[in-house]
Amino acid sequence: MLEINYRLANENDFAAILEMIKELALFENAPDKVLNTTEIMKQEQNLFQCFVAETKEKEVVGMALYFFAYFTWVGKSLYLDDLYVKPQYRGKGIGTELLKLIFKTAKEENCRRLRWQVLNWNTPAIKMYEKVGATIDAGWSNCDFEYHQILKF
């Protein structure tokens, strides 16, 4: 039986978290979009929190990175930016356990909304999210400005 420990991440986990962020970007066909570094994460660690799933050998095999946001229609919210489990560890309930920690945090922090995004072609993730009761909203589109675009505006 696979023994997994779930805990809040710390600076020592940033390299493993960044590795998973890059793996996720590769899966999402956007590896060149990852500009983050462990140095940036260290400088900006007050802006995000992250739960990690680690094996008894201390290998980080999953993560749920989140931050608090404010949405005008509802107020304080938790935004789950990335939920990721390494491929060889999927199907073992790790993603569900990480989601449970996110929901527990949202409740404890009195959040009025919990939001995340999923690509419309990521069928396994959509099925998992629908299984836990998520409403998938196809009516909104992202409007993004990357760093260089912000500077140019």
C-alpha positions in Angstrom: 0.0 0.0 0.0 1.3 3.4 -0.9 1.9 5.6 2.1 1.5 9.3 1.3 2.0 12.3 3.7 0.1 15.5 3.0 1.5 18.8 4.3 2.0 22.5 3.5 5.0 23.1 1.3 8.0 25.1 2.4 11.0 26.7 0.6 12.7 23.3 0.5 9.9 22.0 -1.8 10.1 24.8 -4.4 12.4 22.9 -6.8 10.0 19.9 -6.7 7.0 22.1 -7.1 8.6 23.9 -10.1 9.4 20.6 -11.7 5.8 19.6 -11.5 4.7 23.0 -12.8 6.9 22.3 -15.8 5.6 18.8 -16.2 2.0 20.2 -16.2 3.0 22.9 -18.8 4.4 20.2 -21.0 1.2 18.2 -20.7 -0.8 21.3 -21.6 1.4 21.9 -24.7 2.9 25.1 -23.3 6.3 24.3 -21.9 7.7 27.7 -23.1 5.1 29.6 -21.0 6.8 28.7 -17.6 8.9 31.7 -16.7 8.8 31.1 -12.9 12.0 30.1 -11.0 12.7 28.9 -7.5 14.3 32.3 -6.9 11.0 34.1 -7.9 9.0 31.6 -5.7 11.3 32.5 -2.8 10.8 36.2 -3.3 7.0 35.9 -3.7 6.2 33.1 -1.3 3.9 35.3 0.7 1.5 35.4 -2.3 0.8 31.7 -2.5 0.5 28.5 -0.5 0.8 24.9 -1.6 0.0 21.5 -0.3 2.3 18.7 -1.3 1.9 14.9 -1.3 5.1 13.0 -0.5 6.0 9.4 -0.2 7.6 7.9 2.9 10.9 8.3 1.0 10.2 12.1 1.0 9.6 12.3 -2.8 7.1 15.0 -3.6 4.6 13.4 -6.0 1.7 15.8 -6.1 0.8 19.4 -5.3 -2.1 21.8 -5.0 -0.9 25.4 -5.3 -3.4 28.1 -4.3 -3.9 31.7 -3.3 -6.6 33.9 -1.9 -8.5 36.2 -4.2 -11.3 38.7 -4.0 -14.2 38.4 -6.5 -16.6 41.3 -6.6 -19.7 39.2 -6.8 -19.0 37.0 -3.8 -16.0 38.3 -1.8 -13.1 36.3 -0.4 -12.3 33.3 -2.6 -9.7 30.6 -2.9 -8.1 30.1 -6.3 -6.6 26.7 -7.0 -3.9 27.5 -9.6 -2.5 24.1 -10.1 -3.4 20.6 -9.0 -0.9 18.1 -10.2 0.0 14.5 -9.5 2.9 12.8 -11.2 1.6 10.3 -13.9 2.9 7.2 -12.1 1.0 8.1 -9.0 -2.4 8.9 -10.6 -5.4 6.8 -9.9 -4.4 6.3 -6.2 -6.6 9.0 -4.7 -3.8 11.6 -4.3 -5.5 14.3 -6.3 -8.8 13.7 -4.4 -6.9 14.0 -1.1 -5.2 17.3 -2.2 -8.7 18.6 -3.2 -10.0 17.7 0.2 -7.3 19.8 1.8 -8.2 22.7 -0.6 -11.8 22.5 0.4 -10.9 22.3 4.1 -8.8 25.4 3.7 -11.6 27.2 1.9 -14.0 26.4 4.7 -11.6 27.3 7.4 -10.9 30.6 5.7 -14.6 31.4 5.2 -14.2 31.6 1.4 -17.3 32.2 -0.6 -16.0 30.7 -3.8 -13.4 28.1 -4.8 -12.3 28.4 -8.4 -9.9 26.8 -10.7 -9.5 26.2 -14.4 -9.3 23.1 -16.6 -8.6 22.9 -20.3 -11.6 21.8 -22.2 -9.7 18.9 -23.8 -8.5 17.5 -20.4 -11.2 14.9 -20.1 -9.7 12.9 -17.2 -9.5 16.0 -15.1 -13.0 17.2 -16.1 -14.4 13.8 -15.1 -12.7 13.9 -11.7 -13.9 17.5 -11.1 -17.5 16.6 -12.1 -17.3 13.5 -9.9 -16.6 15.7 -6.9 -19.4 18.1 -7.8 -17.7 20.9 -9.7 -19.7 23.1 -12.0 -17.8 23.4 -15.3 -18.5 26.8 -16.8 -17.9 27.0 -20.6 -19.3 30.5 -20.8 -16.2 32.5 -19.8 -12.9 33.0 -21.6 -9.6 33.9 -20.1 -8.1 37.4 -20.8 -4.4 37.2 -20.2 -1.6 39.7 -20.5 1.9 38.3 -20.1 4.7 40.3 -18.5 6.0 41.8 -21.7 2.5 42.8 -22.7 1.9 44.4 -19.4 5.1 46.5 -19.8 4.0 47.4 -23.4 0.5 48.4 -22.5 
